[in-house]
Amino acid sequence: IICMVCLLLVCVGIAVFLFTTFCSINTSYHIILQDGDFAPRMKKKNNKVLVLTGGSSGIGLASVKLFASNGYIVYELSRSGKSFDKVKHITCDVTSEENVKNSIDQIIKEQGHIDILINNAGFGISGPIEFTKLEDAKKQFDVNFFGALNVTKAVTPYMREKKEGRVIFVSSVASIFSIPFQTFFSASKSGMIS
């Protein structure tokens, strides 16, 4: 339990680092207390279209709320989730190339461009390797690694056409320092930063 709490704290730290690093160009930010959480303050952006996968809970949900509250046009892609405030949810399974293509095409039809893609979708399985079913390990790689690849491949042509855009991969400290009983999670996240 202590290891999991430490991992959670490290993940939150990585998320804050990502936001502060990502928003460093023409952005002033500082740590503020907002609704009981610390969050970077960003200047309002106009007409920046942000797509985030896996935003129905956790770091993804916090991220879409943060970006929407700072003026981004936010699309959240996940299998479960809902639209709220300034966040538009599109049901999308990142493991399906066709589903991803249709979702990205919908965003392009509505907005005409995508400025930022954050590949956040993922999940973890735990336990000793000898007790892990092969189909569970494959599913983890399909979502965590190949899902990010599918979405990146779908978005990249539009960014190339516009000659700008950013793609961010949300990984884990487990990609660098493997976690006991989290072999497949660590390996799938390590693949994202290779």
Z-matrix of the N, CA and C atoms (Angstrom, degrees):
N
C 1 1.446
C 2 1.526 1 109.22
N 3 1.313 2 117.38 1 -40.92
C 4 1.459 3 120.05 2 179.28
C 5 1.520 4 110.02 3 -62.14
N 6 1.338 5 117.73 4 -40.59
C 7 1.467 6 121.43 5 178.21
C 8 1.520 7 110.76 6 -62.11
N 9 1.336 8 117.28 7 -40.84
C 10 1.459 9 120.98 8 -179.44
C 11 1.531 10 110.75 9 -67.03
N 12 1.331 11 117.63 10 -39.21
C 13 1.461 12 121.15 11 177.96
C 14 1.527 13 109.44 12 -65.03
N 15 1.318 14 117.07 13 -43.88
C 16 1.458 15 120.83 14 177.74
C 17 1.527 16 110.79 15 -61.52
N 18 1.326 17 116.94 16 -42.43
C 19 1.455 18 121.43 17 178.27
C 20 1.522 19 110.75 18 -61.62
N 21 1.319 20 117.06 19 -42.84
C 22 1.454 21 121.39 20 178.40
C 23 1.522 22 110.75 21 -61.07
N 24 1.323 23 117.32 22 -44.48
C 25 1.458 24 120.97 23 178.57
C 26 1.522 25 111.33 24 -62.82
N 27 1.316 26 117.12 25 -39.43
C 28 1.463 27 121.05 26 178.15
C 29 1.524 28 109.63 27 -65.37
N 30 1.337 29 117.60 28 -41.79
C 31 1.467 30 121.12 29 179.30
C 32 1.519 31 111.19 30 -62.81
N 33 1.317 32 117.37 31 -42.26
C 34 1.464 33 121.08 32 177.54
C 35 1.528 34 109.17 33 -62.93
N 36 1.305 35 117.22 34 -42.19
C 37 1.461 36 121.02 35 177.27
C 38 1.516 37 111.94 36 -61.29
N 39 1.331 38 116.97 37 -40.99
C 40 1.460 39 121.12 38 177.51
C 41 1.524 40 110.09 39 -64.04
N 42 1.328 41 117.45 40 -41.68
C 43 1.463 42 120.75 41 179.71
C 44 1.525 43 110.69 42 -61.59
N 45 1.317 44 117.38 43 -45.10
C 46 1.470 45 121.04 44 178.88
C 47 1.528 46 109.37 45 -64.32
N 48 1.335 47 117.37 46 -41.34
C 49 1.461 48 120.90 47 177.86
C 50 1.528 49 110.92 48 -60.53
N 51 1.353 50 116.74 49 -43.66
C 52 1.461 51 120.90 50 178.76
C 53 1.521 52 111.02 51 -58.16
N 54 1.321 53 116.73 52 -47.37
C 55 1.455 54 120.22 53 -178.36
C 56 1.514 55 111.61 54 -64.75
N 57 1.325 56 116.50 55 -43.68
C 58 1.464 57 118.26 56 -177.77
C 59 1.518 58 110.86 57 -69.72
N 60 1.309 59 118.85 58 -36.31
C 61 1.455 60 122.29 59 177.41
C 62 1.514 61 110.05 60 -69.41
N 63 1.319 62 116.06 61 -46.53
C 64 1.457 63 121.86 62 -176.28
C 65 1.524 64 111.34 63 -63.85
N 66 1.295 65 118.24 64 -34.99
C 67 1.462 66 122.42 65 -174.20
C 68 1.524 67 112.28 66 -95.90
N 69 1.326 68 117.98 67 16.13
C 70 1.454 69 120.11 68 -173.93
C 71 1.520 70 113.77 69 -73.83
N 72 1.322 71 119.53 70 -22.52
C 73 1.455 72 121.24 71 -179.68
C 74 1.522 73 109.27 72 -81.07
N 75 1.325 74 117.20 73 122.45
C 76 1.464 75 123.54 74 179.78
C 77 1.527 76 112.33 75 52.08
N 78 1.276 77 117.13 76 37.40
C 79 1.460 78 120.56 77 -176.46
C 80 1.519 79 109.40 78 -135.70
N 81 1.313 80 115.02 79 133.76
C 82 1.451 81 118.27 80 170.32
C 83 1.522 82 106.45 81 -108.36
N 84 1.302 83 116.79 82 137.94
C 85 1.443 84 119.30 83 -178.49
C 86 1.518 85 108.66 84 -150.69
N 87 1.274 86 114.54 85 154.55
C 88 1.446 87 121.10 86 173.84
C 89 1.516 88 107.70 87 -153.39
N 90 1.293 89 116.30 88 163.19
C 91 1.458 90 120.19 89 -178.48
C 92 1.520 91 108.20 90 -79.00
N 93 1.327 92 115.37 91 128.43
C 94 1.454 93 121.33 92 179.50
C 95 1.513 94 109.27 93 -129.08
N 96 1.295 95 115.80 94 159.74
C 97 1.452 96 120.69 95 175.20
C 98 1.519 97 106.95 96 -95.58
N 99 1.342 98 116.02 97 114.49
C 100 1.455 99 121.04 98 -174.88
C 101 1.527 100 108.41 99 -133.19
N 102 1.316 101 116.98 100 116.66
C 103 1.461 102 121.61 101 -177.88
C 104 1.532 103 111.52 102 52.73
N 105 1.306 104 117.13 103 35.03
C 106 1.459 105 120.40 104 177.59
C 107 1.511 106 113.87 105 84.43
N 108 1.349 107 118.75 106 -2.16
C 109 1.457 108 121.85 107 -178.96
C 110 1.519 109 109.74 108 -117.98
N 111 1.324 110 116.33 109 151.13
C 112 1.448 111 120.18 110 172.29
C 113 1.511 112 108.04 111 -86.75
N 114 1.322 113 117.39 112 136.58
C 115 1.460 114 121.41 113 -179.76
C 116 1.519 115 109.42 114 -149.30
N 117 1.340 116 117.36 115 146.29
C 118 1.461 117 119.10 116 175.80
C 119 1.523 118 109.96 117 -70.17
N 120 1.314 119 117.26 118 142.81
C 121 1.459 120 121.12 119 176.16
C 122 1.522 121 106.99 120 -96.17
N 123 1.311 122 115.86 121 127.66
C 124 1.454 123 121.27 122 -179.82
C 125 1.517 124 108.85 123 -117.87
N 126 1.337 125 116.40 124 150.78
C 127 1.450 126 119.65 125 172.71
C 128 1.528 127 108.05 126 -67.35
N 129 1.317 128 115.79 127 150.23
C 130 1.461 129 120.62 128 178.83
C 131 1.524 130 109.52 129 -63.16
N 132 1.332 131 115.58 130 134.62
C 133 1.448 132 121.94 131 176.33
C 134 1.527 133 107.01 132 -110.43
N 135 1.309 134 116.54 133 145.89
C 136 1.454 135 120.05 134 178.65
C 137 1.519 136 110.16 135 -116.17
N 138 1.318 137 115.96 136 137.70
C 139 1.463 138 123.63 137 174.52
C 140 1.519 139 114.99 138 62.73
N 141 1.317 140 119.19 139 16.37
C 142 1.457 141 121.01 140 173.98
C 143 1.522 142 107.37 141 -86.29
N 144 1.327 143 116.30 142 121.72
C 145 1.457 144 121.17 143 -178.22
C 146 1.522 145 108.37 144 -96.78
N 147 1.314 146 115.88 145 120.98
C 148 1.453 147 122.96 146 -178.25
C 149 1.523 148 109.38 147 -115.66
N 150 1.324 149 116.65 148 131.54
C 151 1.457 150 122.78 149 176.06
C 152 1.524 151 107.37 150 -116.43
N 153 1.319 152 116.27 151 127.23
C 154 1.462 153 121.31 152 179.57
C 155 1.520 154 108.55 153 -127.22
N 156 1.321 155 116.50 154 129.70
C 157 1.466 156 120.76 155 176.05
C 158 1.523 157 109.13 156 -92.20
N 159 1.314 158 116.00 157 147.92
C 160 1.460 159 119.87 158 177.20
C 161 1.507 160 113.19 159 69.45
N 162 1.315 161 117.11 160 43.93
C 163 1.458 162 120.40 161 -177.06
C 164 1.511 163 114.93 162 -103.53
N 165 1.331 164 117.19 163 19.72
C 166 1.468 165 119.27 164 -177.99
C 167 1.526 166 112.67 165 -83.94
N 168 1.341 167 117.56 166 -13.83
C 169 1.467 168 120.57 167 179.53
C 170 1.526 169 109.84 168 -160.50
N 171 1.315 170 115.42 169 171.61
C 172 1.460 171 122.19 170 172.66
C 173 1.518 172 114.99 171 61.17
N 174 1.331 173 115.65 172 -140.76
C 175 1.459 174 122.17 173 -178.10
C 176 1.522 175 110.52 174 -60.38
N 177 1.323 176 117.44 175 -37.54
C 178 1.459 177 121.01 176 179.71
C 179 1.513 178 112.48 177 -62.42
N 180 1.321 179 117.02 178 -46.07
C 181 1.462 180 121.67 179 179.33
C 182 1.529 181 110.66 180 -63.26
N 183 1.315 182 116.36 181 -44.81
C 184 1.469 183 120.28 182 177.63
C 185 1.530 184 110.47 183 -61.24
N 186 1.318 185 116.62 184 -37.60
C 187 1.469 186 121.08 185 -178.65
C 188 1.519 187 111.64 186 -67.50
N 189 1.344 188 117.39 187 -46.95
C 190 1.467 189 118.45 188 -178.92
C 191 1.523 190 110.97 189 -63.99
N 192 1.328 191 116.98 190 -37.16
C 193 1.473 192 120.07 191 176.92
C 194 1.525 193 110.61 192 -63.23
N 195 1.325 194 116.90 193 -43.17
C 196 1.457 195 121.58 194 -179.61
C 197 1.527 196 111.06 195 -63.26
N 198 1.314 197 117.11 196 -49.21
C 199 1.457 198 119.92 197 -178.41
C 200 1.528 199 111.53 198 -66.16
N 201 1.328 200 117.85 199 -41.77
C 202 1.467 201 120.93 200 178.72
C 203 1.523 202 111.09 201 -61.97
N 204 1.328 203 116.27 202 -40.25
C 205 1.468 204 119.73 203 -179.12
C 206 1.522 205 112.08 204 -70.22
N 207 1.318 206 116.49 205 -12.11
C 208 1.455 207 120.92 206 179.30
C 209 1.526 208 112.55 207 -109.88
N 210 1.325 209 116.44 208 22.67
C 211 1.448 210 120.96 209 169.33
C 212 1.511 211 117.71 210 90.73
N 213 1.312 212 118.82 211 3.32
C 214 1.459 213 120.40 212 177.13
C 215 1.525 214 110.03 213 -77.85
N 216 1.328 215 116.74 214 151.33
C 217 1.458 216 122.32 215 170.06
C 218 1.524 217 104.40 216 -87.48
N 219 1.335 218 116.56 217 112.77
C 220 1.464 219 120.88 218 -168.51
C 221 1.532 220 111.53 219 -112.60
N 222 1.334 221 114.14 220 129.22
C 223 1.458 222 122.23 221 172.06
C 224 1.522 223 107.44 222 -115.79
N 225 1.317 224 116.14 223 131.71
C 226 1.464 225 122.28 224 -179.95
C 227 1.527 226 107.54 225 -114.44
N 228 1.336 227 116.33 226 121.99
C 229 1.463 228 121.58 227 179.21
C 230 1.520 229 109.45 228 -107.52
N 231 1.324 230 116.19 229 122.34
C 232 1.466 231 120.78 230 175.31
C 233 1.524 232 108.74 231 -162.36
N 234 1.331 233 115.23 232 166.48
C 235 1.473 234 119.79 233 178.05
C 236 1.518 235 111.02 234 -71.88
N 237 1.318 236 115.79 235 -32.63
C 238 1.465 237 120.22 236 177.77
C 239 1.515 238 107.08 237 -129.07
N 240 1.257 239 116.29 238 151.07
C 241 1.453 240 120.17 239 -178.55
C 242 1.513 241 108.64 240 149.96
N 243 1.312 242 115.20 241 179.97
C 244 1.459 243 119.23 242 179.57
C 245 1.518 244 109.18 243 -154.78
N 246 1.324 245 114.32 244 155.17
C 247 1.458 246 120.03 245 175.59
C 248 1.519 247 108.52 246 -74.21
N 249 1.317 248 116.58 247 146.79
C 250 1.454 249 121.30 248 175.34
C 251 1.523 250 108.29 249 -158.11
N 252 1.328 251 114.96 250 154.90
C 253 1.461 252 121.69 251 179.23
C 254 1.529 253 110.61 252 40.08
N 255 1.317 254 116.70 253 -113.25
C 256 1.464 255 121.91 254 -176.95
C 257 1.523 256 112.40 255 -106.39
N 258 1.316 257 117.14 256 21.18
C 259 1.463 258 122.17 257 -179.17
C 260 1.524 259 108.92 258 -113.93
N 261 1.339 260 116.08 259 123.50
C 262 1.462 261 120.37 260 178.01
C 263 1.525 262 109.15 261 -100.12
N 264 1.327 263 116.02 262 120.26
C 265 1.460 264 121.70 263 178.45
C 266 1.518 265 109.80 264 -88.80
N 267 1.336 266 116.37 265 135.29
C 268 1.458 267 122.64 266 171.23
C 269 1.516 268 106.50 267 -123.91
N 270 1.334 269 115.90 268 123.44
C 271 1.458 270 120.02 269 178.34
C 272 1.526 271 108.52 270 -67.65
N 273 1.316 272 116.07 271 123.38
C 274 1.463 273 120.90 272 -174.78
C 275 1.522 274 109.73 273 -154.54
N 276 1.316 275 115.28 274 131.24
C 277 1.465 276 121.99 275 172.85
C 278 1.520 277 106.94 276 -99.88
N 279 1.318 278 117.49 277 110.24
C 280 1.467 279 121.22 278 -174.81
C 281 1.525 280 113.21 279 -64.50
N 282 1.318 281 117.86 280 -13.71
C 283 1.466 282 120.06 281 178.43
C 284 1.525 283 111.85 282 -81.57
N 285 1.309 284 118.28 283 -9.65
C 286 1.465 285 122.96 284 -179.96
C 287 1.524 286 109.74 285 -103.82
N 288 1.331 287 116.81 286 111.67
C 289 1.468 288 120.18 287 179.61
C 290 1.524 289 111.27 288 -58.97
N 291 1.317 290 117.20 289 -40.97
C 292 1.468 291 120.79 290 -179.67
C 293 1.526 292 111.18 291 -64.85
N 294 1.325 293 116.67 292 -43.44
C 295 1.459 294 121.82 293 178.94
C 296 1.532 295 110.62 294 -62.68
N 297 1.317 296 116.39 295 -42.76
C 298 1.466 297 121.51 296 178.78
C 299 1.527 298 110.02 297 -63.95
N 300 1.332 299 116.92 298 -47.00
C 301 1.466 300 121.03 299 -179.43
C 302 1.521 301 110.55 300 -58.70
N 303 1.329 302 117.65 301 -45.60
C 304 1.468 303 121.14 302 179.61
C 305 1.530 304 111.55 303 -62.20
N 306 1.332 305 116.96 304 -40.31
C 307 1.470 306 121.05 305 179.16
C 308 1.521 307 111.57 306 -65.04
N 309 1.323 308 116.68 307 -45.45
C 310 1.468 309 120.94 308 179.92
C 311 1.523 310 109.96 309 -66.59
N 312 1.341 311 117.39 310 -40.87
C 313 1.464 312 120.70 311 177.48
C 314 1.526 313 111.36 312 -60.52
N 315 1.332 314 117.15 313 -37.63
C 316 1.462 315 121.33 314 177.69
C 317 1.532 316 110.60 315 -62.70
N 318 1.330 317 116.33 316 -43.94
C 319 1.468 318 120.54 317 179.62
C 320 1.532 319 110.26 318 -64.11
N 321 1.322 320 116.90 319 -43.62
C 322 1.463 321 121.24 320 179.23
C 323 1.528 322 109.69 321 -62.68
N 324 1.325 323 117.16 322 -41.06
C 325 1.469 324 121.00 323 178.77
C 326 1.534 325 110.65 324 -62.00
N 327 1.330 326 116.60 325 -39.51
C 328 1.464 327 120.89 326 -178.31
C 329 1.525 328 113.36 327 -79.39
N 330 1.344 329 117.38 328 -38.10
C 331 1.469 330 120.52 329 -172.18
C 332 1.530 331 114.34 330 -112.09
N 333 1.320 332 117.00 331 -24.76
C 334 1.459 333 120.34 332 -179.48
C 335 1.514 334 115.14 333 86.95
N 336 1.326 335 117.36 334 -12.07
C 337 1.470 336 120.81 335 -179.67
C 338 1.534 337 109.72 336 -165.81
N 339 1.325 338 114.32 337 165.22
C 340 1.467 339 122.53 338 172.84
C 341 1.522 340 106.03 339 -132.43
N 342 1.326 341 116.18 340 124.86
C 343 1.460 342 120.52 341 -178.44
C 344 1.522 343 113.04 342 -93.84
N 345 1.328 344 115.87 343 -35.20
C 346 1.463 345 120.17 344 -172.96
C 347 1.526 346 108.84 345 -138.42
N 348 1.319 347 116.03 346 133.03
C 349 1.460 348 122.25 347 172.43
C 350 1.518 349 107.69 348 -120.42
N 351 1.330 350 116.09 349 127.14
C 352 1.463 351 120.79 350 174.59
C 353 1.522 352 107.44 351 -116.93
N 354 1.324 353 115.77 352 111.37
C 355 1.464 354 122.04 353 177.41
C 356 1.523 355 108.30 354 -84.72
N 357 1.312 356 115.55 355 101.65
C 358 1.457 357 121.58 356 -175.69
C 359 1.525 358 112.48 357 -117.87
N 360 1.325 359 118.16 358 -18.18
C 361 1.462 360 121.07 359 -175.34
C 362 1.531 361 110.79 360 -57.19
N 363 1.308 362 115.53 361 137.05
C 364 1.453 363 119.73 362 178.74
C 365 1.514 364 111.40 363 173.85
N 366 1.309 365 115.22 364 166.68
C 367 1.460 366 121.46 365 176.25
C 368 1.512 367 108.54 366 -154.55
N 369 1.311 368 116.09 367 169.03
C 370 1.459 369 120.76 368 -179.05
C 371 1.520 370 112.19 369 -126.76
N 372 1.301 371 114.82 370 147.43
C 373 1.467 372 120.79 371 169.66
C 374 1.520 373 106.13 372 -121.29
N 375 1.299 374 116.23 373 149.52
C 376 1.461 375 117.94 374 -178.53
C 377 1.514 376 110.68 375 -132.11
N 378 1.303 377 113.87 376 157.84
C 379 1.460 378 120.87 377 178.33
C 380 1.514 379 110.67 378 133.43
N 381 1.308 380 116.19 379 169.45
C 382 1.461 381 120.12 380 178.41
C 383 1.531 382 110.90 381 -65.37
N 384 1.312 383 116.69 382 147.04
C 385 1.465 384 121.94 383 -179.93
C 386 1.527 385 111.21 384 -55.06
N 387 1.315 386 116.26 385 -41.42
C 388 1.464 387 119.63 386 -174.94
C 389 1.531 388 113.10 387 -63.29
N 390 1.341 389 117.70 388 -20.48
C 391 1.458 390 120.42 389 -179.83
C 392 1.526 391 113.20 390 -104.01
N 393 1.326 392 116.59 391 0.25
C 394 1.468 393 120.60 392 -178.46
C 395 1.523 394 109.45 393 -86.21
N 396 1.322 395 115.73 394 127.66
C 397 1.463 396 120.52 395 177.05
C 398 1.526 397 108.75 396 -70.99
N 399 1.330 398 115.43 397 140.19
C 400 1.455 399 120.99 398 -178.78
C 401 1.529 400 110.99 399 -58.84
N 402 1.330 401 117.49 400 -39.87
C 403 1.475 402 119.37 401 -179.38
C 404 1.530 403 111.66 402 -65.29
N 405 1.343 404 117.97 403 -31.30
C 406 1.469 405 120.81 404 176.37
C 407 1.533 406 111.25 405 -68.49
N 408 1.330 407 115.54 406 -41.74
C 409 1.464 408 119.76 407 178.27
C 410 1.531 409 110.61 408 -65.01
N 411 1.324 410 116.99 409 -41.91
C 412 1.463 411 120.70 410 178.55
C 413 1.522 412 111.20 411 -64.37
N 414 1.324 413 117.61 412 -40.66
C 415 1.465 414 121.43 413 178.85
C 416 1.526 415 110.32 414 -61.81
N 417 1.334 416 116.28 415 -39.35
C 418 1.456 417 118.92 416 179.14
C 419 1.525 418 110.97 417 -62.82
N 420 1.319 419 117.85 418 -43.73
C 421 1.461 420 120.71 419 176.89
C 422 1.526 421 111.01 420 -66.10
N 423 1.339 422 117.36 421 -37.79
C 424 1.467 423 120.60 422 178.76
C 425 1.521 424 111.44 423 -59.14
N 426 1.320 425 117.21 424 -42.25
C 427 1.468 426 120.64 425 -179.08
C 428 1.524 427 110.68 426 -80.29
N 429 1.321 428 117.06 427 -57.21
C 430 1.466 429 121.24 428 -170.92
C 431 1.523 430 113.69 429 -67.32
N 432 1.320 431 117.94 430 -40.08
C 433 1.468 432 120.74 431 -176.04
C 434 1.529 433 112.31 432 -104.18
N 435 1.333 434 116.26 433 -59.91
C 436 1.462 435 119.18 434 -175.27
C 437 1.534 436 112.02 435 -69.93
N 438 1.322 437 118.01 436 -27.70
C 439 1.463 438 120.86 437 174.89
C 440 1.518 439 110.85 438 -62.31
N 441 1.327 440 116.47 439 -44.90
C 442 1.469 441 120.58 440 177.48
C 443 1.528 442 110.60 441 -63.22
N 444 1.323 443 116.51 442 -38.02
C 445 1.458 444 120.99 443 177.24
C 446 1.531 445 110.53 444 -63.07
N 447 1.338 446 117.51 445 -45.31
C 448 1.470 447 121.16 446 179.88
C 449 1.523 448 111.73 447 -57.96
N 450 1.320 449 116.60 448 -47.04
C 451 1.469 450 120.36 449 -177.02
C 452 1.528 451 110.13 450 -69.10
N 453 1.316 452 117.29 451 -41.90
C 454 1.467 453 120.92 452 179.28
C 455 1.525 454 110.76 453 -61.65
N 456 1.330 455 116.78 454 -42.80
C 457 1.466 456 120.56 455 178.50
C 458 1.526 457 111.35 456 -63.32
N 459 1.319 458 117.72 457 -34.32
C 460 1.466 459 120.89 458 -179.31
C 461 1.526 460 112.19 459 -74.50
N 462 1.325 461 117.71 460 -32.36
C 463 1.467 462 122.18 461 -175.61
C 464 1.528 463 112.55 462 -88.17
N 465 1.313 464 117.44 463 -34.87
C 466 1.467 465 121.96 464 -173.25
C 467 1.534 466 114.38 465 -52.89
N 468 1.330 467 120.71 466 -43.90
C 469 1.483 468 118.64 467 -179.90
C 470 1.531 469 113.27 468 -58.22
N 471 1.325 470 117.43 469 -36.12
C 472 1.469 471 120.46 470 179.40
C 473 1.522 472 111.34 471 -71.13
N 474 1.320 473 116.49 472 -37.14
C 475 1.465 474 119.72 473 177.11
C 476 1.528 475 110.00 474 -68.76
N 477 1.320 476 116.60 475 -39.62
C 478 1.466 477 120.21 476 179.65
C 479 1.529 478 109.82 477 -64.15
N 480 1.333 479 116.46 478 -41.19
C 481 1.463 480 121.01 479 178.88
C 482 1.531 481 111.04 480 -61.49
N 483 1.314 482 116.48 481 -39.98
C 484 1.466 483 122.10 482 179.45
C 485 1.534 484 111.67 483 -79.66
N 486 1.318 485 116.09 484 -14.85
C 487 1.465 486 123.84 485 -177.93
C 488 1.523 487 112.86 486 64.94
N 489 1.319 488 116.04 487 28.87
C 490 1.460 489 120.33 488 172.83
C 491 1.523 490 109.78 489 -165.29
N 492 1.313 491 114.54 490 161.96
C 493 1.454 492 121.42 491 179.73
C 494 1.514 493 110.39 492 147.53
N 495 1.304 494 114.70 493 161.11
C 496 1.463 495 120.60 494 179.36
C 497 1.513 496 109.66 495 -132.21
N 498 1.323 497 115.26 496 140.84
C 499 1.461 498 121.91 497 175.76
C 500 1.523 499 106.67 498 -123.22
N 501 1.325 500 115.50 499 126.83
C 502 1.462 501 121.83 500 -179.58
C 503 1.516 502 108.40 501 -120.13
N 504 1.314 503 116.58 502 133.92
C 505 1.456 504 122.72 503 176.52
C 506 1.525 505 108.21 504 -108.79
N 507 1.318 506 116.78 505 119.54
C 508 1.461 507 120.88 506 176.81
C 509 1.521 508 106.71 507 -85.11
N 510 1.302 509 115.98 508 112.72
C 511 1.451 510 121.87 509 -178.67
C 512 1.518 511 108.36 510 -108.11
N 513 1.306 512 116.41 511 -142.93
C 514 1.456 513 121.09 512 -177.20
C 515 1.520 514 109.14 513 -158.18
N 516 1.305 515 115.05 514 154.39
C 517 1.458 516 119.42 515 172.59
C 518 1.531 517 109.37 516 -60.70
N 519 1.329 518 115.88 517 -22.84
C 520 1.465 519 120.40 518 178.21
C 521 1.524 520 112.06 519 -66.61
N 522 1.327 521 117.00 520 -15.34
C 523 1.464 522 119.43 521 177.30
C 524 1.525 523 111.04 522 -74.01
N 525 1.314 524 116.26 523 -23.18
C 526 1.467 525 121.30 524 -179.36
C 527 1.528 526 110.25 525 -101.26
N 528 1.325 527 115.82 526 -44.61
C 529 1.456 528 122.07 527 179.67
C 530 1.528 529 107.97 528 -117.21
N 531 1.308 530 116.17 529 98.60
C 532 1.465 531 120.36 530 -176.74
C 533 1.520 532 111.40 531 -56.03
N 534 1.317 533 114.63 532 143.15
C 535 1.458 534 121.25 533 -178.27
C 536 1.535 535 108.42 534 -100.30
N 537 1.317 536 118.06 535 135.62
C 538 1.465 537 119.46 536 177.29
C 539 1.526 538 111.17 537 -56.85
N 540 1.313 539 115.75 538 138.87
C 541 1.463 540 123.58 539 179.19
C 542 1.529 541 112.95 540 64.99
N 543 1.320 542 117.35 541 16.91
C 544 1.466 543 122.73 542 177.30
C 545 1.535 544 109.55 543 -130.10
N 546 1.315 545 117.41 544 37.86
C 547 1.460 546 122.71 545 -174.66
C 548 1.516 547 112.67 546 -54.90
N 549 1.321 548 117.28 547 -49.41
C 550 1.460 549 120.52 548 -174.05
C 551 1.523 550 111.73 549 -73.68
N 552 1.319 551 117.25 550 -35.01
C 553 1.464 552 120.59 551 174.88
C 554 1.524 553 109.30 552 -63.11
N 555 1.332 554 116.36 553 -48.92
C 556 1.468 555 120.66 554 -179.59
C 557 1.524 556 111.18 555 -59.37
N 558 1.326 557 117.07 556 -44.14
C 559 1.467 558 121.06 557 -178.70
C 560 1.527 559 111.17 558 -66.87
N 561 1.335 560 117.85 559 -41.39
C 562 1.474 561 119.96 560 -178.70
C 563 1.525 562 111.08 561 -68.35
N 564 1.309 563 118.60 562 -37.17
C 565 1.456 564 121.61 563 178.12
C 566 1.523 565 111.23 564 -74.00
N 567 1.324 566 116.76 565 -32.79
C 568 1.462 567 120.45 566 177.19
C 569 1.523 568 109.95 567 -65.20
N 570 1.318 569 117.26 568 -37.42
C 571 1.448 570 121.59 569 177.70
C 572 1.520 571 113.00 570 -59.75
N 573 1.318 572 116.63 571 -31.99
C 574 1.461 573 120.80 572 -178.86
C 575 1.521 574 113.16 573 -66.86
N 576 1.325 575 116.99 574 -30.11
C 577 1.466 576 119.42 575 -176.29
C 578 1.522 577 112.83 576 -103.61
N 579 1.318 578 116.91 577 5.77
C 580 1.468 579 120.66 578 -179.17
C 581 1.518 580 111.08 579 -75.39
